[in-house]
Amino acid sequence: PREWLGTAERVRKMAENSFAKDQERSAGEAYLRAANYYRAALIHHPEPGAPGVLRAGRQSVTCFDRALELLAVPARPVRIPYEDTTLPGYFFPSPVAQGEAPVLILHQGRDAWPEETMWAVEGAVRRGYHSLIFHGPGQGMALREQGLTFRPDWEKVITPVIDFALGLPGVEPEAIILMGLSMGGALAPRAAAFEKRIQICIVDPGVLNWAGAMYEHFEGYGLLELLEVSPGAFNTAVEGLTRAWPTAEWWFRDAAWKHGANSPAELFAKLEDYNNEAIVDRISCRMLVMDGTAEEFSLGQAKKLYDALQCPKDYMLFTEE
């Protein structure tokens, strides 16, 4: 985080210097890079509660907004009404859309921010699709600035997002597309099971049981068996494991923060609800399930989701070839 933050600050100053010389394109491109580097400083931050985390997040947003302005990207920041607050996001109207057009609603998963998925946004708007990206509970600035943590009933997030999308100019009401990436490949199918205005749902990769995928990373340590016997003993065992396994130490701290859990045992109890097995038969929209032979975090889950779906569906497996 220290090195990425230093890089972000250096490139932001480059952007400011370019802007001072009326070099708007160079400034905009540097601001865009700086925004990425600020997020890189945060994605695996060992201390999510550190004071610099919120500042870096706000700097990323500021740099991204400046880049959109200076590069004349047809987009605008939005605040999506959600319960008693709002969710931050961006609407990208397609400059080539003729009349009403489909909208691609896109969100990330456990770690990344939607701004890191500009390849999908740019691909959509060039082809006549509007795009709406947003930070949901547990993600990006909704987590860091507003303290909103993940929730398993993701349809309660997507329904107000669709309500908002339908109020945007040029959006075709019968052409709502939802795309979820990473852990979003588990959240989006859950939303599609209950939010029937979704016409197409794309998951990259697809996940049937997110909890099961996470538990698999700790098989062989006796943790799950211990959890059933004694949550206290489970917490003690996790402490011993994480002292010897730095990645696991980061993951338990980070996941507990994002899920609003106070202990490893509480975290695993919350994760139990992130399982689509009981509701997958309710999905009726067309599904595109993406998968990869090198999938690291939820190996095998996409095919399980595809096989369980009873709706119109397509499966794309990416191999080394």
Residue pairs with C-beta under 8 A, 6 or more apart in sequence:
1 41
1 42
1 44
1 45
1 46
2 41
4 37
4 38
4 40
4 41
5 37
5 38
5 41
5 52
5 56
7 37
7 40
8 34
8 37
8 38
8 40
8 41
8 56
8 59
8 60
8 63
9 34
11 30
11 33
11 34
11 37
12 30
12 31
12 34
12 59
12 63
14 30
14 34
15 26
15 27
15 28
15 30
15 31
15 34
15 63
15 66
16 27
18 24
18 26
18 27
18 30
19 27
19 70
24 70
25 70
25 71
27 66
27 70
28 66
28 67
28 69
28 70
28 71
29 67
29 71
31 63
31 64
31 66
31 67
31 70
32 63
32 64
32 67
32 71
34 59
34 60
34 63
35 60
35 61
35 63
35 64
35 67
35 115
36 60
36 116
38 56
38 57
38 59
38 60
38 63
39 57
39 60
39 113
39 115
39 116
41 56
42 53
42 56
42 57
42 60
42 144
43 111
43 112
44 111
44 250
44 254
45 53
45 254
46 250
46 253
47 53
48 144
48 253
48 254
48 257
49 257
53 144
54 144
54 145
57 140
57 141
57 144
57 145
58 141
58 145
60 113
60 115
61 88
61 141
64 115
65 77
67 73
68 75
68 90
73 92
74 92
74 93
74 95
74 125
75 90
75 91
75 92
75 93
76 90
76 91
77 88
77 89
77 90
78 88
78 89
78 90
78 91
78 132
78 134
78 164
79 86
79 87
79 88
79 89
80 86
80 87
80 88
80 89
80 134
80 160
80 161
80 164
81 160
81 163
81 164
82 157
82 160
82 161
83 160
85 146
85 148
87 134
87 135
87 136
87 137
87 142
87 148
87 157
87 160
87 161
88 134
88 135
88 140
88 141
88 142
89 114
89 132
89 133
89 134
89 135
89 161
90 114
90 115
90 132
90 133
90 134
91 130
91 131
91 132
91 168
92 121
92 124
92 125
92 130
92 131
92 132
92 133
93 125
93 130
93 168
93 169
93 170
94 101
94 124
94 125
94 126
94 127
94 128
94 129
94 130
94 131
94 170
95 125
96 125
96 126
96 127
96 128
97 128
97 129
97 130
97 170
98 128
99 170
100 170
100 171
100 172
100 173
100 175
101 128
101 129
101 130
101 170
101 171
101 172
101 175
102 128
102 129
102 130
102 172
102 175
102 176
102 177
102 199
103 129
103 130
103 131
103 132
103 165
103 168
103 171
103 172
103 175
103 176
103 177
104 120
104 121
104 124
104 129
104 130
104 131
104 132
104 177
104 179
105 131
105 132
105 133
105 134
105 158
105 161
105 162
105 165
105 176
105 177
105 178
105 179
106 114
106 117
106 120
106 121
106 131
106 132
106 133
106 178
106 179
106 180
106 181
107 114
107 133
107 134
107 135
107 136
107 139
107 179
107 180
107 181
107 184
107 187
107 188
108 114
108 116
108 117
108 139
108 140
108 180
108 181
108 182
108 183
108 184
109 139
109 180
109 181
109 182
109 183
109 184
109 185
109 186
109 187
110 138
110 182
110 183
110 255
110 258
111 182
111 183
112 181
112 182
113 135
113 139
113 140
114 133
114 134
114 135
114 139
114 140
115 133
117 133
117 181
120 131
120 179
121 131
121 133
124 130
124 131
125 131
129 177
130 168
130 170
130 171
132 161
132 164
132 165
132 168
134 161
135 141
135 142
135 143
136 142
136 148
136 154
136 157
136 187
137 143
137 148
137 149
137 150
137 151
137 157
138 148
138 149
138 150
138 151
138 258
138 259
139 150
142 148
143 149
143 257
143 258
149 257
149 258
149 259
149 260
150 258
150 259
150 260
151 157
152 190
152 270
152 273
152 274
153 190
154 187
154 188
154 190
154 191
155 190
155 191
155 193
155 194
155 195
157 187
157 191
158 178
158 188
158 191
158 195
158 198
159 191
159 195
162 176
162 195
162 197
162 198
165 171
165 176
166 173
173 197
174 199
175 199
176 197
176 198
176 199
176 200
177 198
177 199
177 200
177 201
177 202
178 188
178 191
178 192
178 198
178 200
178 201
178 202
179 188
179 201
179 202
179 203
179 204
180 186
180 187
180 188
180 189
180 201
180 202
180 203
180 204
181 204
182 204
182 205
182 297
183 207
183 210
184 203
185 203
185 204
185 205
185 206
185 207
185 290
185 298
185 301
185 302
186 203
186 207
186 208
186 209
186 210
186 213
186 274
186 276
186 298
186 301
188 201
188 202
188 203
189 201
189 203
189 206
189 207
189 208
189 276
189 280
189 283
189 287
189 305
190 276
190 279
191 198
191 201
192 198
192 201
192 283
192 285
192 287
193 276
193 279
193 280
193 282
193 283
194 279
194 282
196 284
196 285
198 285
199 285
199 286
200 285
200 286
200 287
200 288
201 283
201 285
201 286
201 287
201 288
202 287
202 288
202 290
203 287
203 288
203 289
203 290
203 302
203 305
204 290
205 289
205 290
205 291
205 292
205 295
205 298
205 301
205 302
206 287
206 289
206 290
206 291
206 301
206 302
206 303
206 305
206 306
207 213
207 276
207 298
207 301
207 302
207 305
208 275
208 276
208 277
208 280
208 301
208 304
208 305
208 308
209 274
209 275
209 276
209 277
209 301
209 304
210 271
210 274
210 275
210 276
210 298
210 301
211 271
211 272
211 273
211 274
211 275
212 275
212 301
213 297
213 298
213 299
213 301
214 271
215 224
215 268
215 271
216 299
217 297
218 224
218 241
218 248
221 237
221 241
222 237
223 234
223 237
223 238
223 241
226 233
226 234
226 237
227 234
227 265
227 268
231 263
231 265
231 266
232 265
234 264
234 265
234 268
235 263
235 264
235 265
238 248
238 252
238 264
241 248
242 248
242 249
242 252
243 249
252 264
252 267
255 261
255 267
256 262
256 263
256 264
256 266
256 267
259 267
259 270
259 271
260 270
261 267
261 269
261 270
276 305
276 308
277 308
280 305
280 308
280 309
280 310
281 308
281 310
283 309
283 310
283 311
284 311
285 311
285 312
286 311
286 312
286 313
286 314
287 306
287 309
287 311
287 312
287 313
287 314
288 313
288 314
288 316
289 302
289 305
289 306
289 309
289 313
289 314
289 315
289 316
290 302
290 316
290 318
291 302
291 303
291 306
291 315
291 316
291 317
291 318
292 317
292 318
292 319
293 317
293 318
293 319
293 320
294 320
295 301
295 302
302 315
303 315
306 313
306 315
